[in-house]
Amino acid sequence: MSKNAKEWTDRQLFWILEHGVKFSGMPAWAAKDRPDEVKRMVAFVRRLPTMTPAEYRVLAGSNAQGFGSANGRFDSCAGCHGEDGLGRGQREIPILAGQNPAYLAAALEAYATGRRQSAVMGNAAAQLTPEERVALAQRFAAMPGIAPGRGGNNDMAARQIVERGLPDKQLPACRSCHDAAGAKRFPVIDGQRSVYIAERLRHWRGEKEVVDARKDQATMPVIARRIPEDMIEPVARYLAGE
């Protein structure tokens, strides 16, 4: 790939990564409806021709150590999420530190079983035993990080959506699920990165060209579509406390 990537446009690389190449042994992207992951891989492949081995090791972090031991399993997670659970400063990687351990363990199980779609996380979680998932969840959750009540700023329109919702749009308040009482079932999002929150909301909204009836009717996609588009960023910043 480091030799041939420069021969393809970004659009062509996206198609190859998303669909694979028939009769070549290269499979399609291993998660449905995750163009965000494919786009990141395109960016990575685009960098490969000029990337040195040292730059690759820095980019990969501890992930290069693999899953060979208990520490190796944590190191592999820390390659993206950081040894402190704060995401190595990457705006699009969620903060795990301070998250509820029950939620983190449930998320890993969902990735491992395919109930939650992600080629990256699905591959990582599938290599873990149930006991390892729980142990990793507890380790990240014990770190200082996000916590209920850390969000909030002076944006009154965003506060309305987060704290009280928009009854006229049948939009429930974010707090109706994402609060201290619901942290075991739903993630804590106070203090989470605003870029990550906004990106997930836009992903759930789906493509503008697709009619609502053909879009995902699960809880969060429906809620995300009811948030006014111009309020996505303000709501994300309010939750992040920015």
Backbone torsions as a table, in degrees:
resi	resn	phi	psi	omega
1	MET	NA	-35.8	-179.0
2	SER	-65.2	-24.8	179.1
3	LYS	-89.9	-35.1	-171.7
4	ASN	-99.3	-14.1	-174.8
5	ALA	-59.7	-34.3	-176.9
6	LYS	-69.0	-11.1	179.2
7	GLU	-82.4	-11.3	-174.0
8	TRP	-114.5	150.0	173.5
9	THR	-78.7	166.9	177.0
10	ASP	-59.8	-40.8	179.7
11	ARG	-62.7	-41.5	179.7
12	GLN	-66.9	-41.8	177.7
13	LEU	-61.8	-41.0	178.7
14	PHE	-59.9	-45.7	-178.7
15	TRP	-63.1	-44.5	-179.2
16	ILE	-61.6	-46.0	-178.7
17	LEU	-68.5	-36.4	-178.3
18	GLU	-73.5	-40.7	-172.8
19	HIS	-103.8	-14.2	-174.8
20	GLY	74.2	-175.3	-179.5
21	VAL	-126.7	115.6	-178.2
22	LYS	-61.3	145.0	176.3
23	PHE	62.9	17.2	178.7
24	SER	-116.8	-9.3	-175.8
25	GLY	88.7	-4.8	178.9
26	MET	-89.3	115.2	-177.5
27	PRO	-79.2	168.3	173.1
28	ALA	-71.6	166.0	178.1
29	TRP	-57.4	136.2	-167.2
30	ALA	-82.4	16.6	176.5
31	ALA	-143.9	137.8	179.7
32	LYS	-79.9	147.2	171.9
33	ASP	55.8	44.2	175.2
34	ARG	-128.3	59.4	178.3
35	PRO	-61.8	-24.0	178.4
36	ASP	-63.0	-39.0	178.3
37	GLU	-69.2	-40.1	179.8
38	VAL	-63.3	-40.7	179.5
39	LYS	-61.8	-40.5	178.2
40	ARG	-65.3	-36.9	178.9
41	MET	-69.0	-35.4	175.1
42	VAL	-59.7	-44.3	179.3
43	ALA	-62.3	-39.5	178.5
44	PHE	-65.2	-47.7	-179.7
45	VAL	-62.5	-36.9	178.8
46	ARG	-61.6	-32.2	-179.7
47	ARG	-80.5	-21.3	-172.2
48	LEU	-53.9	-44.0	-176.2
49	PRO	-59.4	-25.6	-178.0
50	THR	-111.0	6.3	-176.3
51	MET	-89.7	129.9	177.0
52	THR	-83.5	160.0	176.2
53	PRO	-56.1	-37.1	179.4
54	ALA	-65.7	-41.0	178.1
55	GLU	-64.9	-37.5	178.1
56	TYR	-63.4	-43.2	-179.6
57	ARG	-63.2	-39.2	177.1
58	VAL	-64.6	-43.0	-179.9
59	LEU	-64.4	-40.9	-177.6
60	ALA	-75.3	-21.1	-178.3
61	GLY	60.9	-140.7	-178.4
62	SER	-77.0	-5.5	-175.3
63	ASN	-59.6	-25.0	-178.5
64	ALA	-64.3	-16.9	-178.2
65	GLN	-78.2	-17.5	173.1
66	GLY	75.9	-162.7	-172.5
67	PHE	-109.6	28.6	-172.4
68	GLY	-70.6	-19.0	-177.9
69	SER	-150.2	178.7	178.0
70	ALA	-60.1	-44.5	177.1
71	ASN	-66.3	-35.1	178.5
72	GLY	-63.9	-36.0	178.3
73	ARG	-65.6	-44.1	177.2
74	PHE	-66.4	-42.1	-179.7
75	ASP	-60.3	-37.8	179.3
76	SER	-64.1	-43.0	176.4
77	CYS	-63.9	-41.2	-177.9
78	ALA	-67.5	-18.8	177.3
79	GLY	-57.7	-31.3	175.6
80	CYS	-107.0	-45.9	-171.8
81	HIS	-87.0	-8.2	177.7
82	GLY	85.7	148.6	178.6
83	GLU	-66.9	-19.2	176.5
84	ASP	-100.1	3.2	178.9
85	GLY	74.7	12.4	-175.5
86	LEU	-102.2	9.6	171.2
87	GLY	80.6	18.4	175.4
88	ARG	53.8	28.8	176.8
89	GLY	76.4	5.3	-179.3
90	GLN	-84.0	124.4	-172.3
91	ARG	-65.8	-26.6	-174.5
92	GLU	-97.5	4.3	177.3
93	ILE	-103.3	126.1	-175.5
94	PRO	-68.6	149.5	172.7
95	ILE	-77.3	127.6	177.3
96	LEU	-99.9	-26.0	-177.6
97	ALA	-59.4	128.6	179.0
98	GLY	87.6	-7.6	179.6
99	GLN	-68.9	156.8	178.8
100	ASN	-67.1	128.7	-176.1
101	PRO	-62.8	-34.7	179.4
102	ALA	-64.8	-39.7	178.6
103	TYR	-66.8	-44.7	-179.7
104	LEU	-60.5	-44.0	179.6
105	ALA	-64.1	-40.2	178.3
106	ALA	-65.8	-37.3	178.3
107	ALA	-65.2	-42.4	178.1
108	LEU	-62.7	-41.1	177.4
109	GLU	-62.6	-41.4	-179.5
110	ALA	-64.5	-40.1	176.7
111	TYR	-65.4	-42.7	-177.1
112	ALA	-63.9	-35.5	-177.0
113	THR	-92.2	-5.9	179.7
114	GLY	86.2	2.1	177.6
115	ARG	-70.2	-23.0	175.2
116	ARG	-119.9	128.1	-169.5
117	GLN	-88.9	122.2	170.6
118	SER	-170.5	120.5	178.7
119	ALA	-65.9	-37.4	-177.9
120	VAL	-71.0	-55.4	-177.8
121	MET	-71.0	-32.0	178.3
122	GLY	-62.1	-43.1	179.1
123	ASN	-65.3	-41.4	-179.3
124	ALA	-68.9	-45.7	-175.7
125	ALA	-70.0	-30.8	-177.9
126	ALA	-65.3	-20.4	-179.3
127	GLN	-87.0	-2.4	-176.4
128	LEU	-101.2	143.4	171.3
129	THR	-79.7	162.2	176.9
130	PRO	-55.4	-37.4	179.6
131	GLU	-67.0	-38.6	178.3
132	GLU	-67.8	-36.6	177.7
133	ARG	-61.5	-44.2	179.3
134	VAL	-64.7	-43.6	-178.6
135	ALA	-63.5	-43.2	178.9
136	LEU	-65.8	-40.7	178.5
137	ALA	-60.3	-44.6	-179.5
138	GLN	-66.6	-37.0	-178.9
139	ARG	-65.8	-46.4	179.2
140	PHE	-68.5	-39.6	-177.5
141	ALA	-64.3	-28.2	-178.0
142	ALA	-76.9	-9.1	-178.6
143	MET	-82.2	150.6	175.8
144	PRO	-65.3	130.3	-178.7
145	GLY	-172.3	-131.2	-178.8
146	ILE	-70.5	156.7	179.6
147	ALA	-164.0	149.6	177.3
148	PRO	-55.3	136.1	177.4
149	GLY	92.8	-3.6	-178.3
150	ARG	-84.1	-16.0	-179.4
151	GLY	-79.7	179.3	175.5
152	GLY	114.4	137.9	172.5
153	ASN	-150.2	-162.5	-174.0
154	ASN	-94.1	10.4	179.5
155	ASP	-78.5	105.0	-173.9
156	MET	-69.4	-34.2	179.5
157	ALA	-66.6	-42.1	177.7
158	ALA	-67.3	-40.1	178.6
159	ARG	-59.5	-39.4	178.9
160	GLN	-57.5	-46.5	-178.1
161	ILE	-67.5	-44.8	-176.4
162	VAL	-69.2	-44.8	-172.6
163	GLU	-89.6	-33.6	-173.9
164	ARG	-127.7	-13.9	-179.0
165	GLY	77.2	-172.9	177.5
166	LEU	-126.7	91.1	-176.0
167	PRO	-56.2	-35.4	-177.9
168	ASP	-68.0	-19.4	177.2
169	LYS	-106.4	9.2	-177.1
170	GLN	55.4	38.6	179.1
171	LEU	-104.1	111.7	179.0
172	PRO	-72.8	159.1	177.6
173	ALA	-66.7	142.2	175.6
174	CYS	-57.1	-35.7	-177.7
175	ARG	-66.8	-17.7	-179.0
176	SER	-64.3	-21.2	175.6
177	CYS	-121.1	-44.3	-173.1
178	HIS	-90.9	71.5	175.2
179	ASP	-136.4	-177.1	-176.5
180	ALA	-60.5	-37.3	-177.0
181	ALA	-68.8	-30.5	-175.9
182	GLY	-100.4	11.5	-172.7
183	ALA	-64.8	-23.8	-179.8
184	LYS	-72.2	-33.0	-179.4
185	ARG	-94.5	-33.3	-175.5
186	PHE	-123.2	150.9	-177.4
187	PRO	-70.5	148.0	168.8
188	VAL	-73.3	125.9	-178.8
189	ILE	-117.2	-3.7	173.1
190	ASP	-66.4	122.2	-180.0
191	GLY	88.0	-2.6	175.1
192	GLN	-69.8	159.5	-178.5
193	ARG	-64.8	133.8	-178.2
194	SER	-65.0	-37.6	-180.0
195	VAL	-62.8	-42.2	179.3
196	TYR	-64.5	-45.5	-179.9
197	ILE	-61.0	-48.2	-178.9
198	ALA	-62.4	-39.1	-179.7
199	GLU	-64.6	-42.7	-179.8
200	ARG	-66.1	-40.2	178.7
201	LEU	-62.6	-42.7	179.6
202	ARG	-66.9	-37.1	177.4
203	HIS	-62.1	-44.8	-180.0
204	TRP	-65.3	-30.9	-179.6
205	ARG	-64.7	-29.4	179.0
206	GLY	80.3	-179.7	-178.0
207	GLU	-73.6	140.9	180.0
208	LYS	-62.9	-30.9	-175.3
209	GLU	-74.0	-12.2	-177.6
210	VAL	-96.9	129.9	-179.9
211	VAL	-67.7	152.8	-174.1
212	ASP	-58.1	-37.5	-176.5
213	ALA	-63.5	-22.5	-179.0
214	ARG	-97.1	-0.5	179.8
215	LYS	-90.4	168.8	179.3
216	ASP	-59.1	129.4	-178.4
217	GLN	-102.7	15.6	175.0
218	ALA	-68.3	168.3	-170.9
219	THR	-56.6	-55.9	-174.0
220	MET	-68.6	-40.2	174.7
221	PRO	-58.5	-40.8	179.2
222	VAL	-65.5	-44.9	179.4
223	ILE	-63.1	-43.9	-178.7
224	ALA	-60.7	-36.6	-180.0
225	ARG	-71.6	-20.5	178.8
226	ARG	-85.8	-13.9	175.6
227	ILE	-76.6	125.4	176.9
228	PRO	-53.1	136.8	-174.1
229	GLU	-56.7	-37.8	-178.4
230	ASP	-75.4	-2.1	178.3
231	MET	-104.1	-1.2	179.8
232	ILE	-58.5	-52.8	-178.8
233	GLU	-64.1	-48.2	179.1
234	PRO	-58.8	-41.8	178.5
235	VAL	-62.8	-43.4	179.6
236	ALA	-62.3	-42.3	179.3
237	ARG	-67.7	-36.7	178.2
238	TYR	-62.6	-47.1	-180.0
239	LEU	-63.5	-35.0	179.7
240	ALA	-76.7	-15.2	-177.8
241	GLY	77.8	25.8	-177.4
242	GLU	-93.9	NA	NA
